[in-house]
Structures are given as C-alpha cells and as structure tokens.
Amino acid sequence: GVDVVSLDFTRGETLDLVEKYGFHASKTLGAGLIDSRNVWKVIPEVTLPIIKKLNSLNIKYRVQPSGSLQYAPWDFDNETELKTHVAADVLSFAKQKL
C-alpha cells in the first residue's frame, strides 16, 4: 500500500489545502519544502512557518525536496570557481539540499 504521499509546498496553495481538508492520519505527508527547481538555499523565513503550521495540525510528516534533484547540479563543493562568486553564500546544489 501507499505509506507516504508527497506534496510540493514550494508552489501553489498546498498548505492552505492541507489545512482546509486535512490529511489522512494513517499516511505520512512528504512535505516538499526544499525547492528542487533551483540552486538556491532554503530560506528559513519561508519554510519555518510552514513547519510550525504542520506541527500545529498534528500531521505525521517528513521534510523532503519538492521533486527529483536529478537535474540539479550535483555538488557545490566541486565548483571551485563559484566559491568566490558573489552568489556563493546562497547557492545550494543537490548534495547540499539533502
């Protein structure tokens, strides 16, 4: 059977829908809070309120990427030229997102 249902919380109104309609108590919600569509780090000011809301709803969940990371660059540590770039502090590739 299905134990986990994964939803993307980086786009749309997913949190509002879960709050309005609830989530099945026998399932685990795969809360896609880590944006898999870009190379930017997670912004705590965006994700923490969602986590707090999920906690208040007493839903069994796990934090995960919003989708597959197969098309994201693999590892920022391998990008030696980017480490001195002005955007280096906000970059997060697949390995860093996990």
C-alpha positions in Angstrom: 0.0 0.0 0.0 0.9 3.7 0.0 2.5 4.9 3.2 3.7 8.4 2.1 2.0 11.0 0.0 4.4 13.7 -1.2 3.2 17.2 -1.9 5.1 20.3 -3.2 5.0 23.1 -0.7 7.2 25.5 -2.7 4.5 26.4 -5.2 0.8 27.0 -5.0 -1.5 26.8 -2.0 -0.7 23.3 -0.7 -0.5 24.4 2.9 -3.9 26.1 2.7 -5.4 22.9 1.1 -4.0 20.6 3.7 -5.2 23.0 6.5 -8.7 23.1 4.9 -9.2 19.4 4.0 -6.8 17.7 6.4 -4.5 14.8 5.8 -5.2 11.1 6.3 -3.9 10.1 9.8 -2.6 6.7 8.6 -0.3 8.3 6.0 2.9 10.3 6.2 3.0 13.6 4.4 6.1 14.1 2.4 6.3 17.9 2.8 8.3 19.1 -0.2 9.8 22.2 1.4 13.2 22.1 -0.3 12.8 23.6 -3.7 14.2 21.1 -6.3 13.7 23.5 -9.2 16.6 25.9 -8.4 20.1 26.2 -7.0 19.2 28.5 -4.0 19.4 27.6 -0.4 16.3 27.1 1.7 15.0 30.4 3.2 14.2 29.7 6.8 11.8 32.6 7.0 9.7 30.9 4.3 9.9 27.2 5.5 9.8 27.6 9.3 6.2 29.0 9.3 5.1 26.0 7.2 6.7 23.6 9.6 5.1 25.3 12.5 1.7 25.1 10.9 2.2 21.4 10.1 3.2 20.8 13.7 0.0 22.6 14.9 -2.1 20.4 12.6 -0.7 17.2 14.3 0.2 15.7 10.9 2.8 13.0 10.6 5.2 14.4 8.0 8.8 14.5 6.8 10.7 17.3 5.2 12.0 16.5 1.7 12.8 18.1 -1.7 9.7 19.3 -3.7 10.7 16.9 -6.5 13.6 15.0 -8.0 17.0 16.5 -7.7 18.3 14.6 -10.8 18.6 17.8 -12.9 20.2 20.0 -10.3 23.9 20.4 -10.3 25.4 17.7 -8.0 27.8 19.2 -5.6 28.7 22.9 -4.9 32.0 21.7 -3.4 33.2 20.7 -6.8 32.6 24.1 -8.3 35.9 25.8 -7.3 35.4 28.8 -9.5 31.9 29.5 -8.0 33.2 29.6 -4.4 34.4 33.2 -4.8 31.3 34.3 -6.7 29.1 37.0 -5.1 26.2 34.4 -5.0 28.2 31.6 -3.4 26.7 32.1 0.0 23.2 31.4 -1.3 23.9 28.5 -3.7 22.8 25.0 -2.8 23.2 22.1 -5.2 21.7 18.6 -4.9 24.1 17.3 -2.3 23.7 20.4 -0.1 19.9 20.3 -0.4 19.9 16.8 1.1 
